[in-house]
């Protein structure tokens, strides 16, 4: 009889745990403790990756009211993001794990830091190099992105497998648009001899005189919209960002071709330049990706400033 009671109690307890997992959020302090240590190792790698990717996107999508926009400095600091809550879905296939994570990144909140962490703390630093004006009437101004905060609800789905590393695919997406906030401040805004785009000044509670760039027309909203524009198609529900861990750890190059893109060059107009020694140019077109080695080129076209190629290199 005692054995029957014990087994019944265990069965009831397991069912209650399943119900609680599916309906309630729980804390994740154990993984936050891991993130605090892992972040110090991974953050430099992540920041370097973001710089190489974001700088190219900014340079090719500069808004019309700026001459150029580049990302010159990027670091997220020593304080790691936090997982505020976790919700697990037990009613999935046997080889699938699905969870919702409430995540936040508040690097300026130091209440949960130890004295040692506070003494070694490095603040996030993002510097944008902005060039105002067009042509000869331009002025370069570095802009500091500070007081960054980020929060969102993320869904993580893991597909398991029998072979190492036992997690084959990880799908990540935000269930709703994350909240992103920041403050833009010019660095050395007074060096140009004039007030650039209504830069305002105020005195902080500590007596430090600061500049804010919240009134620069369109700049703050452009940065926020570009962030959402990049992340949206990549990982806002129903879109998912997929990591194939099996392929990543197999040693195979991640940029191995998985398909074929056919490029047809139709025409070129307004070609500038001349031959060495003078004369009409002999244009041709080359194709490459991310400034890598040349992948293909068209044939030369003799003596022309405008030419219809209509060819597939």
C-alpha positions as CSV (number, residue, x, y, z in Angstrom):
1,X,0.0,0.0,0.0
2,X,2.8,2.4,0.8
3,X,4.4,1.7,-2.6
4,X,1.2,2.5,-4.3
5,X,0.8,5.8,-2.4
6,X,4.4,6.8,-3.2
7,X,4.0,6.1,-6.9
8,X,0.7,7.9,-7.1
9,X,2.3,10.9,-5.3
10,X,5.2,10.9,-7.7
11,X,2.9,10.7,-10.8
12,X,0.8,13.6,-9.5
13,X,3.9,15.7,-8.7
14,X,5.2,15.1,-12.3
15,X,2.0,16.2,-13.8
16,X,1.8,19.3,-11.7
17,X,5.4,20.2,-12.7
18,X,4.4,19.9,-16.4
19,X,1.4,22.1,-15.9
20,X,3.6,24.7,-14.1
21,X,6.2,24.6,-16.8
22,X,3.7,25.4,-19.5
23,X,1.8,28.1,-17.7
24,X,4.3,29.9,-15.5
25,X,7.7,31.6,-16.0
26,X,10.6,30.7,-13.8
27,X,13.9,32.4,-13.0
28,X,17.2,31.5,-14.5
29,X,19.8,32.6,-12.0
30,X,22.0,29.6,-12.7
31,X,22.4,30.5,-16.4
32,X,22.9,34.2,-15.6
33,X,25.8,33.2,-13.3
34,X,27.3,31.3,-16.3
35,X,26.7,34.3,-18.6
36,X,28.5,36.6,-16.3
37,X,31.7,34.6,-16.8
38,X,31.2,33.5,-20.4
39,X,30.5,37.1,-21.5
40,X,34.0,38.3,-20.7
41,X,35.4,35.8,-23.1
42,X,32.8,36.0,-25.9
43,X,32.0,39.8,-26.0
44,X,35.2,40.8,-27.8
45,X,34.5,38.2,-30.5
46,X,30.8,39.4,-30.8
47,X,31.8,43.0,-31.0
48,X,34.3,42.4,-33.7
49,X,31.7,40.5,-35.7
50,X,29.2,43.3,-35.3
51,X,31.7,46.0,-36.4
52,X,32.6,44.1,-39.6
53,X,28.9,43.5,-40.5
54,X,27.2,46.7,-39.4
55,X,29.8,49.1,-40.8
56,X,29.3,47.8,-44.3
57,X,25.5,48.0,-43.9
58,X,25.7,51.6,-42.6
59,X,28.0,52.7,-45.4
60,X,25.7,51.5,-48.1
61,X,22.4,52.7,-46.4
62,X,23.4,56.2,-45.4
63,X,20.3,58.5,-45.2
64,X,20.0,61.3,-47.6
65,X,20.7,64.1,-45.1
66,X,24.2,62.7,-44.3
67,X,27.2,62.4,-46.5
68,X,28.5,59.3,-44.8
69,X,27.8,57.2,-41.7
70,X,30.3,54.7,-40.4
71,X,30.8,52.6,-37.2
72,X,34.2,53.3,-35.9
73,X,34.1,51.8,-32.4
74,X,31.9,49.1,-30.8
75,X,32.1,47.3,-27.5
76,X,29.2,46.1,-25.3
77,X,31.2,46.3,-22.1
78,X,31.7,43.8,-19.3
79,X,28.2,43.4,-18.0
80,X,26.4,40.5,-19.6
81,X,22.8,40.4,-20.7
82,X,20.4,38.7,-18.4
83,X,17.7,36.1,-18.8
84,X,14.9,37.5,-16.6
85,X,12.4,34.6,-17.0
86,X,12.1,31.3,-18.7
87,X,9.0,29.4,-19.9
88,X,9.3,25.8,-21.1
89,X,6.9,23.9,-23.4
90,X,6.8,20.2,-22.3
91,X,4.3,19.1,-25.0
92,X,6.7,19.0,-28.0
93,X,8.2,16.1,-30.0
94,X,10.7,14.0,-28.1
95,X,13.6,15.4,-30.1
96,X,12.5,19.1,-29.7
97,X,13.1,21.5,-26.8
98,X,11.2,24.8,-27.0
99,X,11.5,27.7,-24.5
100,X,10.6,31.4,-24.2
101,X,13.3,33.6,-22.7
102,X,12.7,37.1,-21.4
103,X,16.0,38.8,-21.9
104,X,17.4,42.3,-21.1
105,X,20.6,44.2,-21.4
106,X,21.0,47.1,-19.0
107,X,24.7,47.8,-18.7
108,X,24.3,51.0,-16.7
109,X,22.4,49.2,-13.9
110,X,25.1,48.3,-11.3
111,X,22.9,47.4,-8.4
112,X,23.5,43.6,-9.0
113,X,27.3,43.9,-9.4
114,X,29.8,42.8,-6.8
115,X,32.4,45.4,-5.6
116,X,35.0,43.5,-7.7
117,X,32.9,43.5,-10.8
118,X,32.1,47.2,-10.3
119,X,35.8,48.0,-10.0
120,X,36.6,46.2,-13.3
121,X,33.5,47.3,-15.1
122,X,33.9,48.5,-18.7
123,X,31.0,50.6,-20.1
124,X,29.6,50.0,-23.6
125,X,31.0,52.3,-26.2
126,X,29.6,52.8,-29.6
127,X,31.0,55.6,-31.8
128,X,29.5,56.5,-35.1
129,X,31.5,58.7,-37.5
130,X,28.9,61.1,-39.1
131,X,29.7,63.4,-42.0
132,X,27.3,66.2,-42.5
133,X,26.7,68.1,-45.7
134,X,27.5,67.3,-49.3
135,X,30.4,67.9,-51.6
136,X,32.9,70.5,-50.3
137,X,30.6,71.8,-47.6
138,X,30.9,68.9,-45.2
139,X,31.9,68.5,-41.5
140,X,32.8,65.3,-39.8
141,X,31.5,64.7,-36.3
142,X,31.9,61.5,-34.1
143,X,28.7,60.6,-32.2
144,X,28.7,58.5,-29.1
145,X,25.8,56.1,-28.5
146,X,25.3,55.8,-24.7
147,X,22.8,54.7,-22.1
148,X,21.9,51.6,-24.1
149,X,19.0,49.4,-22.9
150,X,17.5,46.4,-24.6
151,X,14.7,44.0,-23.7
152,X,12.6,41.5,-25.5
153,X,10.9,38.1,-25.5
154,X,12.8,35.4,-27.4
155,X,11.7,31.9,-28.4
156,X,14.4,29.3,-28.7
157,X,13.7,25.9,-30.4
158,X,16.4,23.2,-30.3
159,X,16.3,20.0,-32.5
160,X,18.2,17.2,-30.9
161,X,20.2,14.3,-32.5
162,X,22.0,11.2,-31.4
163,X,25.5,12.2,-32.5
164,X,27.7,14.8,-30.9
165,X,27.0,17.7,-30.2
166,X,23.5,16.3,-29.7
167,X,21.9,19.6,-30.6
168,X,21.5,19.7,-34.4
169,X,19.7,23.0,-35.1
170,X,18.8,26.0,-32.9
171,X,16.1,28.3,-34.1
172,X,15.9,31.8,-32.5
173,X,13.3,34.5,-33.0
174,X,11.7,37.4,-31.1
175,X,8.0,37.0,-30.5
176,X,7.6,40.7,-30.4
177,X,9.6,43.7,-31.5
178,X,12.2,44.3,-28.8
179,X,12.5,47.6,-26.9
180,X,15.7,49.5,-27.8
181,X,16.6,52.8,-26.2
182,X,19.8,54.9,-26.3
183,X,21.1,58.4,-26.2
184,X,23.2,60.1,-28.9
185,X,25.9,62.5,-27.8
186,X,28.4,64.4,-30.0
187,X,32.1,64.1,-29.2
188,X,33.8,67.5,-29.4
189,X,30.7,69.1,-31.0
190,X,32.1,72.6,-30.2
191,X,35.2,72.1,-32.4
192,X,33.4,73.1,-35.6
193,X,32.6,76.6,-34.5
194,X,28.9,76.3,-34.8
195,X,25.9,74.5,-33.3
196,X,25.4,71.3,-35.4
197,X,21.8,70.5,-35.9
198,X,20.4,71.9,-32.7
199,X,22.7,70.1,-30.3
200,X,21.5,70.9,-26.8
201,X,23.5,71.1,-23.6
202,X,22.6,70.3,-20.1
203,X,24.3,69.8,-16.7
204,X,24.1,66.4,-15.1
205,X,23.5,65.9,-11.3
206,X,27.2,65.5,-10.8
207,X,27.9,68.9,-12.4
208,X,29.3,67.6,-15.7
209,X,28.2,69.5,-18.8
210,X,26.9,67.1,-21.4
211,X,25.7,67.3,-25.0
212,X,22.6,65.5,-26.4
213,X,21.8,64.8,-29.9
214,X,18.1,63.9,-29.5
215,X,17.0,66.9,-31.7
216,X,19.1,65.9,-34.8
217,X,16.4,65.5,-37.4
218,X,16.0,61.9,-38.4
219,X,19.3,60.5,-37.0
220,X,18.0,58.7,-33.9
221,X,14.9,57.3,-35.7
222,X,17.1,56.3,-38.6
223,X,19.4,54.2,-36.4
224,X,16.4,52.6,-34.6
225,X,14.5,51.9,-37.8
226,X,17.6,50.4,-39.4
227,X,18.2,48.1,-36.4
228,X,14.6,46.8,-36.6
229,X,14.9,46.7,-40.4
230,X,17.9,44.4,-40.2
231,X,16.6,42.2,-37.4
232,X,13.0,42.0,-38.6
233,X,13.5,39.8,-41.7
234,X,16.2,37.9,-39.8
235,X,14.5,37.0,-36.5
236,X,11.2,38.7,-35.8
237,X,8.4,36.1,-35.6
238,X,7.4,34.4,-37.9
239,X,11.0,34.7,-39.2
240,X,13.7,32.6,-37.4
241,X,17.5,32.8,-37.2
242,X,18.8,29.3,-37.6
243,X,22.1,28.0,-36.2
244,X,23.2,24.6,-37.6
245,X,25.5,23.4,-34.8
246,X,26.1,20.1,-36.6
247,X,27.6,21.9,-39.6
248,X,29.4,24.5,-37.5
249,X,31.2,21.9,-35.4
250,X,31.9,19.5,-38.4
251,X,34.8,21.6,-39.6
252,X,33.2,22.3,-43.0
253,X,33.4,26.0,-44.2
254,X,30.2,27.9,-43.3
255,X,30.2,29.7,-46.6
256,X,30.1,26.5,-48.6
257,X,27.8,27.0,-51.6
258,X,24.3,25.7,-51.0
259,X,22.9,27.1,-54.3
260,X,23.6,29.1,-57.4
261,X,22.9,32.8,-58.2
262,X,22.9,33.8,-61.8
263,X,23.8,37.5,-62.4
264,X,23.0,39.1,-65.8
265,X,24.7,42.4,-66.5
266,X,22.3,44.4,-68.7
267,X,23.9,47.9,-69.2
268,X,26.1,50.6,-67.8
269,X,25.5,54.3,-68.2
270,X,27.5,57.5,-67.4
271,X,30.8,55.7,-67.2
272,X,33.6,58.0,-66.0
273,X,37.3,57.8,-66.7
274,X,39.6,57.7,-69.7
275,X,42.2,55.4,-71.1
276,X,45.8,55.9,-70.0
277,X,47.1,58.6,-72.3
278,X,43.6,59.9,-73.1
279,X,40.7,58.7,-75.1
280,X,37.3,57.0,-74.6
281,X,37.4,54.2,-72.0
282,X,37.0,50.4,-72.7
283,X,34.7,49.5,-69.9
284,X,34.1,46.1,-68.3
285,X,32.4,44.9,-65.1
286,X,33.7,42.7,-62.3
287,X,31.7,40.8,-59.7
288,X,32.8,40.2,-56.1
289,X,31.2,39.9,-52.6
290,X,32.3,41.9,-49.5
291,X,35.5,43.1,-51.2
292,X,36.7,39.5,-51.7
293,X,38.5,38.1,-54.7
294,X,37.0,38.7,-58.1
295,X,34.5,36.1,-59.0
296,X,33.7,37.0,-62.6
297,X,34.0,39.7,-65.2
298,X,32.5,40.7,-68.5
299,X,34.3,41.2,-71.8
300,X,35.8,44.6,-72.7
301,X,33.6,47.0,-74.6
302,X,35.6,49.3,-76.9
303,X,35.5,53.1,-76.9
304,X,32.2,53.9,-75.1
305,X,30.8,55.8,-72.1
306,X,27.4,53.9,-72.2
307,X,27.1,50.3,-73.2
308,X,24.5,47.4,-73.2
309,X,26.3,44.3,-72.0
310,X,23.4,41.8,-71.8
311,X,25.7,39.1,-70.7
312,X,26.0,36.5,-67.9
313,X,29.6,36.4,-66.7
